[in-house]
Amino acid sequence: MPTISAVINGRQVAREEVLAWEAARLPKAARKIGLPVPTGALPEQRIAFAESKLALGADEIRHRLLRNTRPADTTARLTTRLSSGRRTTSQCDLHVTNSTATEFVHWFTTTHRDDYTRTMIAANPDHFLIDTSPDGRQEVIETTGGSP
């Protein structure tokens, strides 16, 4: 089983920090999508919350988050035009042990595997929808960087 550690903007982020952040974000994400906050320890909450989001289905998630996604789409289009091609990047490096880079990338990008959507939705409370069309294009609805 691979072990993953994160380095964000050059700073090693301890697993405990990631879990504390996730525990704080889960209730906020549940409120955003109109679902109850699951009870139990974080691993059980993560699974229950992912199952609740998946049970809603893609159309209901889009509907529930429309008040957020519509202005976000407009803002993204406007800022893209105003940026004149300039960008600011954020960087998160994942350091994976007990796996090769090729194996990890293959696992991460294999969208047709049975557990792909469930795994990606459960990976972060702010992942609401990951929908892959037959031509391979993905629609992702998530809160990034604590944005509204």
C-alpha positions in Angstrom: 0.0 0.0 0.0 1.5 3.4 -1.0 2.3 5.9 1.7 1.9 9.6 0.6 3.3 12.6 2.2 2.7 16.2 1.0 5.0 19.2 0.5 3.1 22.4 -0.1 5.0 25.4 -1.3 8.2 23.8 -0.1 6.9 22.9 3.4 6.5 19.3 4.6 2.9 18.9 5.8 2.5 16.3 8.6 -0.2 13.8 8.2 -1.7 15.0 11.5 -2.1 18.5 9.9 -3.9 17.1 6.9 -6.2 15.1 9.1 -7.0 18.1 11.4 -7.7 20.2 8.3 -10.0 17.5 6.9 -11.8 17.2 10.2 -12.5 21.0 10.2 -13.5 21.0 6.5 -15.9 18.1 6.6 -18.7 19.9 8.5 -18.3 23.0 6.3 -18.5 20.9 3.1 -21.6 19.0 4.5 -23.3 22.4 5.1 -22.4 23.6 1.6 -24.1 20.6 0.0 -26.9 20.3 2.5 -26.0 17.0 4.0 -25.8 16.0 7.7 -22.4 15.8 9.2 -21.6 12.1 9.8 -20.8 10.9 13.2 -17.9 8.8 14.4 -14.2 9.0 13.9 -12.7 10.7 10.8 -12.2 7.6 8.8 -15.9 6.6 9.3 -17.0 10.2 8.6 -15.0 10.3 5.4 -16.7 7.1 4.1 -20.2 8.1 5.2 -19.9 11.5 3.7 -18.6 10.2 0.4 -21.4 7.6 0.2 -23.9 10.4 0.9 -22.5 12.6 -1.9 -22.5 9.6 -4.3 -26.1 8.7 -3.4 -27.2 12.2 -4.4 -26.1 11.6 -8.0 -24.4 14.0 -10.3 -27.5 16.0 -11.3 -28.6 16.6 -7.7 -25.0 17.7 -6.7 -25.0 20.2 -9.7 -28.4 21.5 -8.6 -27.4 21.9 -4.9 -24.2 23.7 -5.8 -25.5 25.8 -8.6 -25.5 29.0 -6.5 -21.8 28.5 -6.0 -20.7 27.1 -9.4 -22.5 29.7 -11.6 -20.7 32.8 -10.1 -17.4 30.8 -9.8 -17.6 30.0 -13.6 -18.3 33.6 -14.4 -15.4 34.8 -12.2 -13.0 32.2 -13.6 -13.8 33.3 -17.2 -13.4 37.0 -16.3 -10.1 36.5 -14.4 -8.8 34.4 -17.2 -9.5 37.2 -19.7 -8.0 39.9 -17.4 -4.9 37.9 -16.6 -3.6 38.2 -20.2 -1.9 34.8 -19.9 -0.2 35.6 -16.6 -0.8 33.1 -13.8 0.2 32.3 -10.3 0.7 28.7 -9.5 0.5 26.8 -6.3 2.4 23.7 -5.9 1.8 20.5 -3.9 4.3 17.7 -4.3 3.2 14.2 -3.3 6.0 11.9 -2.2 4.9 8.3 -2.5 6.7 5.4 -1.0 6.0 1.6 -1.4 5.1 2.2 -5.1 6.8 3.4 -8.2 6.0 6.7 -9.9 4.6 4.8 -12.8 2.3 2.6 -10.7 1.0 5.6 -8.7 0.3 7.7 -11.8 -1.4 4.8 -13.5 -3.6 4.2 -10.4 -4.4 8.0 -10.1 -5.3 8.5 -13.8 -7.2 5.2 -14.4 -10.7 6.7 -14.5 -12.4 3.6 -15.6 -11.6 1.5 -12.6 -14.6 0.6 -10.4 -13.4 2.5 -7.3 -12.2 5.6 -9.1 -15.1 8.0 -8.4 -15.6 6.7 -4.8 -11.9 7.0 -4.0 -11.6 10.6 -5.4 -14.8 11.8 -3.7 -13.7 10.3 -0.4 -10.2 11.7 -0.7 -11.3 15.2 0.3 -14.4 16.6 1.9 -14.5 19.4 -0.7 -14.6 17.0 -3.6 -18.3 17.0 -4.5 -18.4 15.6 -8.1 -16.0 13.8 -10.4 -17.8 12.8 -13.5 -16.0 11.3 -16.5 -17.7 11.3 -19.9 -17.3 8.5 -22.4 -14.8 10.6 -24.4 -12.6 10.9 -21.3 -13.4 14.5 -20.3 -13.8 15.1 -16.6 -16.1 17.5 -14.8 -14.9 18.2 -11.3 -16.8 20.3 -8.7 -14.8 21.0 -5.6 -13.9 23.8 -3.3 -10.3 24.8 -3.8 -8.2 26.8 -1.3 -11.2 27.4 1.0 -12.9 29.5 -1.8 -16.6 30.1 -1.6 
